[in-house]
Amino acid sequence: MRSALNRAARAVGGVRWYVRELTDESAYDRYVAHVRTARPDADVPSRREFERMRTDRQEEDPRQGFRCC
């Protein structure tokens, strides 16, 4: 019984990881890890600030992605 629950938990974890990568939900986590590694004394922006920076960058450079609205 326990091994079946472990397999199910691993499967759910794998699906969660896949969906986060597919939707780029994990971009903030990667960014925070990068900032803390590259510049440990730098302030890490909040999730909201990060999303604003990312959206601004995408709108400034059309190669970053298409946004119609």
N, C-alpha and C positions, 0 to 999 in steps of 0.2 A: 504494500500500500504506500509506504513512504517513498519508495523509488518512483512510483507512478506520479506522486505529487512533486517530487524533485524534477522529473522530466517535464511535467506540465509547467512548473515555475520557470524552468530554463527556456521552454518554448515561448512562453508569454514574454519573458525578458528579451528574447531574440526578436520577437515581433515588435516590441516596444523600441528596441534599438534601431531596427530597420525603418520604422515609421519616422522616428526622430531624425535619422539621417536623410531620408527621402524628402521630408518637408523642411529640412535645414533648421529644425528646432534646436539642434545641438550646437549651432554656430556660436552662440553666446558662451557656452561652456568651453569650447575650444579657444575662443578669444581670451577669456579670463585665464585659462591655463597658460596661454602664450604670454600675456602681459606679466603674469606673476613669475614666469621663468625668465623672460628677456629683461624685464625691468622691475625687479622686486620692490623698489621704493616708489613706483608710480601708483597713482590712484586708479582704481578700476572703476570704470563707469557703471552706472546702474543698468539693468536690463533695458529699461525704457530709453536711456541715453544711447545705449548701443544700437537699439533698433532705429532710433532717429538718425544716427550717424550712417548706418547701413542704407537706410532709405534715401537719405540725401546723396550718398555716393552713387547709388543706382540711378537716381534721377539726373545727376550731372553727367554721367557717362553712359551713353546709349548701349555700349558694348556689355554693360553689367547685367542687362536684362530689360525686357520690354515691359513697359507699364502703360497701359492705355488710359487709366483714369486716376 
